[in-house]
Amino acid sequence: MSSQRSAGELCSREVVTVLRSTALNEAARLMRERHVGCLVVVDEGPEGRFVAGILTDRDIVTAVVAREVSPLMLRVADVMSSDVATISEDASLHQAIALVERRGVRRLPVVASGGALVGLLAADDLLRQLAADLRALGDALGGQRGREPLVRP
């Protein structure tokens, strides 16, 4: 079984990012073009990109569309969530699941030891790994049934 894989191994390394100053309608367009439900908001520096926030399609709906606010006058910083749960790339699958549950989020930006963004871990990634682990356990149990008659005739 491979539940020993780390968040860094399970995450997607292709993260769609924006800056805080990006126009909100441009960010929404980027989400549509890249077929993603969130953008990681970053501050860029010489050592890499650092997580400043996260912008989800839900943020746009609840803060802009539902309130009938014009997105043309807003920047990503006006709508993003800045209290972002991040996870170390060395964290385990079980640590990631616990953090998702504790914080009530579906996505975790994955960061290196220095804090730079390295990937995005989604609930779907965790479910895929758990399903693979369960399949492996089922195969192992099924194999035991096949060996039983050979060991104890």
C-alpha positions in Angstrom: 0.0 0.0 0.0 1.2 3.5 -0.6 -0.5 5.6 2.1 3.1 6.5 3.1 3.3 8.9 0.1 3.8 12.5 1.1 1.7 15.6 0.3 4.5 16.6 -2.1 4.2 13.3 -4.0 0.4 13.4 -4.1 -0.1 17.0 -5.1 -0.4 18.5 -8.6 2.7 20.5 -9.4 0.9 22.5 -12.0 -0.8 25.2 -9.9 -2.6 28.1 -11.5 -1.6 31.3 -9.7 -2.5 35.0 -9.7 -1.2 38.1 -7.9 -3.3 40.0 -5.4 -3.5 42.9 -7.8 -5.0 40.8 -10.7 -8.4 42.1 -11.8 -11.2 39.8 -10.6 -12.7 39.4 -14.0 -9.3 38.4 -15.4 -9.0 35.9 -12.6 -12.4 34.4 -13.4 -11.5 34.2 -17.0 -8.3 32.4 -16.1 -10.3 29.9 -14.1 -12.6 29.2 -17.0 -9.7 28.9 -19.5 -7.7 26.6 -17.3 -10.7 24.6 -16.1 -10.0 25.1 -12.4 -12.2 25.9 -9.4 -9.5 27.9 -7.6 -6.4 30.0 -8.0 -3.6 30.2 -5.5 -2.8 33.9 -4.8 0.9 34.4 -4.5 3.5 37.0 -3.7 6.5 36.5 -5.9 10.0 37.0 -4.6 13.6 35.9 -5.5 13.1 32.7 -3.5 9.9 31.7 -5.2 6.2 32.1 -5.0 4.7 32.4 -1.5 1.0 31.7 -0.7 -0.9 34.9 0.1 -4.4 33.6 -0.3 -6.7 31.5 -2.3 -9.6 32.5 -4.6 -12.3 30.0 -5.4 -15.2 30.1 -7.7 -17.4 30.0 -4.6 -15.7 33.1 -3.3 -16.7 34.9 -6.5 -20.2 33.7 -6.4 -20.9 34.6 -2.7 -18.9 37.8 -2.5 -19.6 39.3 -5.9 -22.5 37.7 -7.9 -24.8 37.1 -5.0 -24.3 40.6 -3.8 -24.7 42.0 -7.3 -21.3 43.8 -7.1 -19.5 44.6 -10.3 -16.4 42.5 -10.7 -14.9 45.1 -13.0 -14.0 47.3 -10.1 -12.5 44.5 -7.9 -9.1 42.9 -7.5 -8.3 39.4 -6.4 -7.2 40.9 -3.0 -10.8 42.2 -2.4 -12.3 38.7 -2.6 -9.7 36.1 -1.8 -9.4 34.2 1.5 -6.2 35.1 3.2 -6.4 32.7 6.1 -5.2 29.8 4.0 -4.3 26.3 5.3 -1.1 25.2 3.8 0.7 21.9 4.2 4.3 20.9 4.1 5.4 18.8 1.2 6.8 16.2 3.7 3.4 15.8 5.5 1.7 12.4 5.3 -1.6 11.5 3.7 -3.1 11.2 7.2 -1.9 14.6 8.2 -3.4 16.1 5.1 -6.7 14.4 5.7 -6.7 15.7 9.3 -6.0 19.3 8.1 -8.7 19.1 5.5 -11.2 18.0 8.1 -10.1 20.5 10.8 -10.1 23.5 8.5 -13.1 22.4 6.4 -11.3 23.0 3.0 -11.1 21.0 -0.2 -7.7 22.2 -1.3 -4.3 22.7 0.4 -1.4 24.6 -1.1 1.7 22.5 -0.6 4.8 24.4 0.5 8.5 23.6 0.7 10.4 23.9 4.0 11.2 27.6 3.2 7.5 28.3 2.6 7.6 28.5 -1.3 4.6 27.1 -3.2 5.3 23.7 -4.8 1.9 22.3 -5.5 -1.8 22.0 -4.7 -3.3 19.0 -2.9 -7.0 18.5 -3.6 -9.5 16.4 -1.7 -9.8 14.4 -5.0 -6.1 13.6 -4.8 -6.6 12.2 -1.2 -9.6 10.2 -2.3 -7.7 8.7 -5.2 -4.9 7.6 -3.0 -7.3 6.1 -0.4 -9.2 4.3 -3.1 -5.9 2.8 -4.4 -5.0 1.7 -0.8 -8.4 0.1 -0.3 -8.0 -1.7 -3.7 -4.6 -3.0 -2.6 -6.0 -4.2 0.7 -8.9 -6.0 -1.1 -6.5 -7.7 -3.4 -4.4 -8.8 -0.5 -7.4 -10.2 1.3 -8.6 -11.9 -1.9 -5.1 -13.5 -2.4 -5.2 -14.9 1.1 -8.4 -16.8 0.3 -6.8 -18.3 -2.7 -3.7 -19.5 -0.7 -5.7 -21.0 2.2 -6.6 -24.2 0.4 -3.0 -24.7 -0.5 -1.7 -24.2 3.0 -4.5 -26.1 4.8 -5.8 -28.8 2.4 
